[in-house]
Amino acid sequence: MEPSGPEAFAVWTTGLPASGKSTLAQALKKKLAALGVEAEVLESDALRKLFTPHPRYDEQERDEFYAQIAYLGGVLLKHNVSVVFDATANRRIYREQARQQIPRFLEVYVDTPLEACIARDPKGIYREGRANRSAAVPGLQTAYEPPESPDVIVHGDQENPEAAAQRVIEKLIEKSLLPAS
């Protein structure tokens, strides 16, 4: 059976916790659906509960976790399911390894100042980190390595998520990952 529609692709949204990755991923999924492209959002918090129910958030666990979700995304793409990764992936190597496995790949950096992320903090991640109840919060105790040359930069503290999602769609078209409508 021939797959219908355009060939699948992956978009990895990266940025600090509470930067706006999830909001962007959902806006992007909605815009893609309006174009007739079904995409699966691989949300790291949900997957972490499945893959590592008692997370340590240490380097070894993160290495394994990001390798697992990149593999899962690659499997979905082989079945012509486009993927939007909603995952901090605090080290560049995690995103580069995913890019090596997934040739039709776009990296989106949700660049939001740490202070804005701390002010949002919907899950209490920064509050836990500052109270020393968590020792591995990217941007506080653990480094976050921003992409060196992302395909799209979104300013999560300034941009409307729908407008930012539209810019991602335009980049997908520009890179021939999505056909022009």
N, C-alpha and C positions, 0 to 999 in steps of 0.2 A: 504494500500500500504506500503510495506516495504521500509525503507530508503536505498538508495544505498551508498556504500562507508563506510568509518570508522565513528564511532560515533563522534559527534561534540565535540569540546573543545573550551576553551577560553584562550587567551594569553593577559595579561595586560602589556603594556609597560608603565613604569613610569619613571619619571626623571624631572629635572628642565625644564622650558620652554627653547626651542632652544637647548636641549641636543642631539637631533637626534632621538627622538621617532618616528616622522612621517616618516622619511627616512627609519628607521628600519622596521616600520609597512608595508610600501609599498614593501620593499625588501622581507619581510616575506610572504606577500600575493602572490607575484610573484613566490617565491620558492614553496609555497604550491600548487599553480595552476599547476606548472610543475609536481607535484606529483599527480595531479588529485583531489586535495582538494580545493574546493571553500571556501573562507573565506571572511567575510564581515568586513571591517575596520570601527570601530565606532570612528570617529575622534571628539574629544571633542569640538574643535572650531566650527565645522559645527553644531554639536548637540546643543551647547549652543545658537547659533543664533535661532534655532528652539524652544528650551525649555525656554530660558530666553532672549528674544530679547533685553531687556534693562538691562543687567547684572549689579549687584552691587558688585559681587565678595566677599560678606561678608560670614561669616561662615555658617549662616542659608541657604543662597542660595547654597553654595557649598555642604552642607549636602544633600539638596534636589536634586541637579543636579546629583551628583555621585550616589545617590540611583536610580534615574531615568535611568541613562545609564546602571547601573548594571542590573536593571530589564529588560531593553530592550535586553541586551545581553543574559540574561537567557531565555527570550522568544524565541530568535533566536535559541539558543541551543536546546530548546524543539522541534523545527522544524528541527533539525539536520543541522543547519547552524553554522559552526565554526566562531568564532569572534576574531578579534584582536582589543583590546581597545588601542587607541592612546590618552592617557589622563594623565595629570600630577598627578591628585589625590594626592595633597600635604600632606594629612594626611594618616597615615597607616590605620586608621579605615575604610576609604573608600574602600581600596583594600581588607581588611579583610572581610568586609561585602559582597563584591562581591564574594570572595572565599567561604564564607559560603553558598551563594545562588547557586554557580556554582561549583559542585564537580570536574569537569574535567577542572582544572584551573592551569595556569602557570604564574608566575610573573617574569617579566624581568625588571631589573633595568638598565636604561641607565645612567650610572655614568659619568657625564661630569662636570669638574670643573666650578664653577660659572663664572670665568673670561672668559673661552672659550665660554660659553653660551652668555655672554654679548657681546663678540666680534662678534658672529654670528648675533644674534638678528634680524632675517629676518622680523619679524612683528613689530619691534619697541617697544616691551613690556618693556624691561629694560630701554630704552631711556625715555619712558613715566613715568616709576616708579621713575627714578632718577630726573626727572623734576617735581615730585610731581603732575603729572596729573593722576596717578594711585596709589592707596594706598594699593594694595593687590597683589603685584607680589611675587610669591613664590621664595624664595632665597634672596629677598630684604626686603620688609616690612612684609611678611608673611612667616612663617616657612615652610620648606619642610622637611618632615620626610622620610628619605630613608628607604627602606625595611630592616628589621632586618635579614632576611634569604631568599633573592630572589632565584628563581630557576636558573636564569642566570644573570650574570652581564656583561654588554656591556660597553666598554669604548668609548663613543661617540666621543671623541676628537682624538682617536687613531686608532680605528678599521674601517676596510672597512665594510660598511653596509651589503653587500652580504655575507661576511664571518661571520659576527655576526648573520645574519639570519640563516645561515647554522648551527651555534652552537645551535640556538633555536630549529631548526628542530631535531637535534640530541638529545636534552633534551626531546622534545616531544616523540621521539621514546623510549628513556631510561625510561620514566615514563609511557609507554604504552598508551599514548594519541594519538599516531600516529603509524600505523603499520610499521615495518621495510620493506623496499622495496626489 
